[in-house]
């Protein structure tokens, strides 16, 4: 997920991905002292004793969650201050900026707020270093989150937030239309929309359903979820399997949604924030998005027209319950960074229960510590935490490939044409199968 953060900006520039072509092997347990790369090449180990000021590199933050944690650290560690370097709200641009920093051997940018899907690429290409054994206890964290930060049985990052997609819906309109339960399939979404339009005057001009369909990482997420929810896969166990009737069915549902008006035409340009704003402004009946939007929708300052009027449920799927793509962010240490000792200490500080709980209270971002999903204060404030834990437990990762950026772009290229009506799902999945096989060969 790319979420919105505050403070200063740095420019981002596109960068080429490294040429290694390996599948990510994600194990659950051990980690490394950092002197061996995923490809087995020996090199000098990082200096984990060096301490001093560092920079924390992440995306935009309108929640103010990250600056609060940094301010708290800085007050306690005046000689090891952390500076927040804020990037674009685009996940693709964030990734490119981090890769460029490696290519220029940047020493100032120390910690990367790394998307879960970048682990294999960043580890294999040595953009980040493996973390030392015994420094971080991940046994109490959500297993999918830990797996997502692990490469060849080595921990390369510490999971700080996890994520699963959720369905947000207008509960007030559903109640008025006599609909007693959230839809469990996408066809039930269509039926519910029709009932609301017929029975609720306020809903007549609202659009039915939206997700994130701009040609960027969010499209990869939404397409992956549709395909997985239809019983298909893009890459499974290292094998490309996207050219299947199930994958075609999932992709076709989105295309049909644009064609029959279930999904508004404008959603072809929407990312997380545009879709969030549409629902928040009362223009949508159903929205697929990440948990971070919950606090925005619940705002009582007049900025949200849906405060107290919406509900949250598990994602619906094509023909049955949906399957979320695994989301989340982990903190990793940049390969060429100085003061790696401070980086380790700050990551441990940021990942601690106190900070994870405060981050969830402030921003509604999902924690990675299992215990927080049953914390009474958090569940009272965010009742979606219980279904969210189930969503994350059943989530499927996006393709685990070292050339993930290229794989994601291939998925976007193939599916965007289908959504625009320029090609059919069958030919698109056949083309995508060939393209992905070349990338993961």
N, C-alpha and C positions, 0 to 999 in steps of 0.2 A: 504494500500500500504506500502511496505517497501522500503524506499529510502535510498540512500547512503550518509553517513555523514563522516566528517573527525575528526581528533585529536586522543587522546588516547583511549585505549580499556580497557574493564573489562571482566573477564571471565564469561561465562554463564553456568549454570548447569540446567539440567531438573528438573522440580518440579511437584508434583502432584497437580491436580486441587481440590478445595474444594468440599465437597460432597453434597452441596445443589442442589436440582433439581427444579428450578422455571423458568417459562418463564419470560422474561423481558417485563415489561409493560412500554412502552415509552410514556409519556405524553408530551405535548408541553409547559406547563406553569411554574408552581411553582417550587421552590427549597427549600432546607431545611437548617436549621441552623447547621446541622451536628451531632445532638445528638440522632438521631434515624436512625437505619439501615433500608435497604430495607425490611428486614424480620420483622421489627417492634420491635426489641430488643432495650431497653433503655440502654444507656451507657453514660459515662461522655463526655461532648462536647469537641471539640478540643480547644486548646488555640490559638486563632487567633491574639493575641497581641504579641506573642513572635517573636522577629526579630533577625536576624544575618545571617551569611553565610549559603548558601544552595547549594545543588547539583541538576542539571538538567539532567535527565536520558533519553536518546533517542538512536535512531539508527544512522548509519553512515551518514555523510553529506559531499558529494563532492561539493555541491553548495556553501558552506561557509555561508549559510543564517543564521543558528542558531548562530554560533560564532559571527557574526556581531551584532546581537541583544544583545547577552550576553555582548559583549565588550562595547556596548553603555550603557547598564544598569550599568555595573561595574564602568564606568567612572563617573556616576552620583551618585552611592551609594557605596562608598569605604568601608563602614562598613557592608554592606550586599552583599558581592560579591557572584556571581553565578559561580560555576564550572561545566563545561560540562563533563558529564560522558557518553562516547560513547560505545554503545553496537554493536553487530553483525548487518549485513545488513539483517539478517533473522528475519521476524516478529515473528516466533515461538520461536526463541532463546531470542528475546527481552522480550516477554511475560513471558517466564520461569524465566528470571533473575529478573523481577519485582515481580513475585510471591515468589521466593526464598527470596527476600529482606524482604517481609512481614513475611515469616515463621521464619526468623532469627531476626525479630523485629529491622531491620536496621533503625537507626535514621538519618543517614547522607544523604541518598538518598531521596530527598524531593519532586521533581516534576517529574511525569511520562509523557512522550510524548506518549499518549495512543491511540492505534488504535481504530477506531470507533466500531469495532466488540467486543471489550473487555468490554464495559461499564457494561453490565448486570452481567457478571462474577465478575468483580472487585468490583462492588458496593455490590452485594449480599454477597460476601465473605469478605467484609470489607477490601479489599486490599487498597482501597482509601476511603476518607471521603466525605460526601455530603458537598457542598459549602454553605456558609451562605447566607441567604436571602438578596436580595438587593445589593449585592456586584457587580454583573455582569449584565449588560443590554444586553440581547440576542434578543431583539425585532427587531433589524436591521440585524440580521444574517439569513442565509438560514435556513428555517425551518427543512429540513431533517437533516442538521448538528446538530441543537440544539436537535432534537428528538434523534439523535444518542448518545448524551452525557447525556441523561436524563433516569432515572430509577425510577419507581413508583412516577412520577411527581416531582422528586427531581433532581436538576442539580448536577451531580457528576464531571463534567469537563467542560472546556470552549473550544468550537470548534475554532481552530486556522487555520487549513487548511481543505478544503473539497476536494472531488475528485469524478470524474466520468470517466469511461473508454472512450477512443476515438479511432477512426480509423485513423492511419497515412498511407499515400499512396504516391507513386511516381508520382507526378503530371506531371513531364516532360515526363515520359514514357507513361502515359495515354494520354497526349496531342498528342504525336507522333503517338499513335495508333488510334487516332480519337475518344477517349472516352471522352465525355464532362461532365459527372457527376460522382461523387463518388458512388459506389455501395450501395444499401440500403438493400440488402439481401446477405446472405453468398453464395448462388448460383450465384448471380451476381458477387461476388468476383472471383469465379472460371472462369466465362466467361471472365471477364476482364483480368485475368492472361493469359488465352489462347490467347486472342487478342494481348496482349503486347509481348508475346513470338513469335508470328507469324510475327509481324510488326516492332518490335524494336530490332535491333541487340544486343544492350547493355543489354537487358532484358532476352536474351535467357538462360543464365546460372543462373539467379536469381530464388530463391524460391518464391512461391506464397504468403502464409499467415502464420502468427505465432501469438501466444499469449504467455502465461506463463503456461507451462504444467508439470513442475517438481512437484514432490509429496511434496507440501508445501502449504501455504495459497493461493498463486497465482492460484493454480489449483482449489481450492474451488471457487475463484472469477470467473475464466473463465468458469467453469462448471455451476455455478449459473447463469451467464449471458446467456449461451446457453439455459439452461432450461427455464429461464424466457422469453427469446426472442422467444421461441417456444410455449409460452402460458402456460407453466407449473409452478409449485412452488415446493420448497423443504419443507418449513414450512410456513404456512400462518395462521394468526390469532390463533397461538398456536397449530395448528393441522398439523401433518405431512402428506404431500400430494405428495410425490415424486414418488410413484409407479403409474404413469399415462402415457398414450400414448404420451402426450406432453413432459413430462420430458424425456422419452426414445428417442423421436425424436431429442431433443436438444443434448443429450449426444451422440447419434449415429452420428450426423453430425461431431463432432470432431473426433470420431473414424474413420469414413469414410475418413476424411481429411488426416489422417495419412496413411490410406490404399492406397488411390489413388494418393498420392504425393502432394496434395494441401498444406499440412503442412509438412515441412522437418522432417525426422526422428530424427535429432538432437534436435529438439524443445522439445522432451520428457524430456530433462534435463534443459530446460531454465527457468530462473526466469526473473524478470524485466530487470536486467542489461544485461544478455546474449542476450535477444531478442532485447533490445535497441541497443546493439553493432552491431548485425547482420544487422539491418535496416540502421544504421548509416554508416556501411561499404559498403552499396550498394548491399547487398545480398538478400534483401527482397522487394517484391512489396507492400505488405500490412502488417501492424502490429497493433495489439490491445495492447495499453499500456496506462499508466496514463499521465496526462499533463506535469509532470516534465521533460519528455524527450524532449519537444519542444526546450528548450534552448540548450540542447546537440546537437540536429540535426541542430540548427541554428548557431553553433559555426563557426566563420570565421578564426580560427587559424590553419586550415588544418586538424583538428581531425575528421571532418565530411565530408563525400563524398556526403551528400544530402543537404547541405546548399543551400537554394534557389531553391530546386528541389522537395520539398515535399508539400503535402497539408494535411488538417485535416478535418475530418467529424465525424458525429455521428456514433455510432456503427451499423453495419448491423446485422440483426437477421435471424432466421430460418423462412423464408417465409414472412418476413416483417421487419420493422425497429427494431433495437436491443434495449435491455434494459440493462443499466449499473448496476453493483453492486455499492452500495454507498461506497465510500472510504473516507479517511480523518483521521486527527489526532486531538486530544483534549488534553489539559493540565490538569492533575489531581494531587491532593495532597496525598501523601502516608500516610497511616494510622499511622505509628509509627514515622513519620518525626518530627524533631525539627524545630523551626523557621517557623511555618506555616504562621505567619503574613507576613513575607517576601515573602513566596511562593505566597500568594494571590496578593500582590502588583506586583510581577514580572509577574504573569499570566496576570493581567490587562494591564501591560505595553506591553507585547508581543502580546496581542490580539487587541491592539489599532490600529486605522486605519493607522497611520503612519508606524508602524512596519509591518502590514499585506501588505500594498502596497509595501514596500521595499522588503519584502520576495518574493512577486510575481515577482517583477522586477529582483531580483537576481536569483531566482531558477525556475520560471514559475509554482510554486505550486499554487493551486487554493485558493483564499481567502474565508472567510466565511461571510464577510460583503457584503450584496447585492449591495451597492452603488459602490463598486469597479469593478463590472462587466460592468458598464457603464462609468467608468473613462476613459477619452479620451486618456491619456498617456498610460495606460495599454492596452486598446483595440488596439491602434496603434502598440504597441510592440508585443502583443499576440492576434491576431484577433480571435483565437479559443475561447476566453472567452465567446462570445455570445452563440455559440452552447454548450459550456461546462455548462453554467448555466442551459440550457434546459436539458442537460444530467443528471445533479444532481437533478433537479426538478422531473424528471421521474425515477430516480434510485430506485432500490429496495434493501433493506438491506439484508445481509446474515442472516441465521437463528438466531433469537433473543432468544437465550437460555443461561441460566446460565452456563451450561457445554458446552460453545461454543467450547473450545479446543477439547473436545471429539467429538462433532458434526462435526467439520471441518475435523478431522482425519477420521471419518467414511465416509464422502463425498469423501475425497481423496482416501481412500482404495478402495471404490467401483468403482470410476470412472477411476482410474489409470489402473486397470485390463482391463477395456473396451478399453482404448486407446492403450494398448499393445496387444490387440487381444486375451486376455486370457479368457474373458467372454463376453456375449452379454449384451446389454443395458437393456433388459427386466429383466433378472435374477439379474443384478446389482441393479436396482432400487427397486426390491422386497426385496433384502437383506438389502438395505439401509433403506427402510421403517421400517422394523422390528428393526433395530439397533437404529434408531432415536426415534422411539416410546418408546423404553426402556430408552432413555436419557431424554426425556421431559415428561415422565409419571407424 
